[in-house]
Amino acid sequence: MVLGVIFFILILVGAYLIVADPFEIRPLIKSITTQSAPTKNSTNEGVVDKNPLLSSDQEQALEKIGINPAALPANITPSMEKCFYSKLGSKRADEIKNGSEPTAADYFAARSCF
């Protein structure tokens, strides 16, 4: 009987986590499952550039953590840039802006800016 009560409580907690989504996991799952068609910029080698703002190393780093670079915005507004600096700090935001590979922690910290 005790195990039944524990199991019932686990089901209620699971249902709450799915419905309320307090950790904002649902948008992350949707962005992974709905993959946009990459846009092609003409290059001699036929390489597909999924996001014109990102270097190929940055695109590969995002793909490693399951983020589709084509789903990210192609233009950064001043308000988005301000949000990035407030979420990541000026040092890290400048590093990413200058070509450093973003980490999963960087993405999750700044995803509300998109």
C-alpha positions, 0 to 999 in steps of 0.5 A, spaced: 500 500 500 505 504 501 508 503 494 502 504 491 501 511 494 508 513 493 507 511 485 501 515 485 505 521 488 510 520 483 504 520 477 502 527 480 509 530 480 510 527 473 503 530 471 505 537 474 511 537 471 508 536 464 503 541 464 506 546 468 513 546 465 516 550 470 523 548 467 521 550 460 523 544 457 517 544 452 520 549 447 527 546 447 524 539 445 519 543 440 526 546 437 529 539 437 524 536 433 522 541 428 528 542 424 527 548 419 530 547 412 537 550 412 538 556 408 544 556 403 549 561 402 553 560 395 560 557 396 564 554 392 564 548 396 557 547 396 557 548 404 551 549 407 551 555 412 545 555 417 546 561 420 549 567 417 551 570 424 555 564 426 561 561 424 562 554 422 565 552 429 559 555 432 554 552 428 557 545 430 558 546 437 550 548 437 549 542 433 553 537 438 548 540 444 542 538 439 540 546 437 539 547 430 542 553 428 537 555 422 532 556 428 536 561 431 535 568 429 539 571 423 538 578 425 540 580 432 536 586 435 539 591 440 534 589 445 537 582 444 544 584 445 542 587 451 539 581 454 545 577 452 550 581 455 545 581 462 545 574 462 552 572 460 556 577 462 560 582 458 566 578 458 563 571 455 558 575 450 564 578 447 568 572 447 562 569 443 561 575 439 568 574 437 568 567 435 568 563 441 564 556 441 558 557 445 557 552 451 550 548 453 550 553 459 551 559 455 545 557 450 540 555 456 542 562 460 541 566 454 535 562 451 530 567 453 533 572 449 531 569 443 
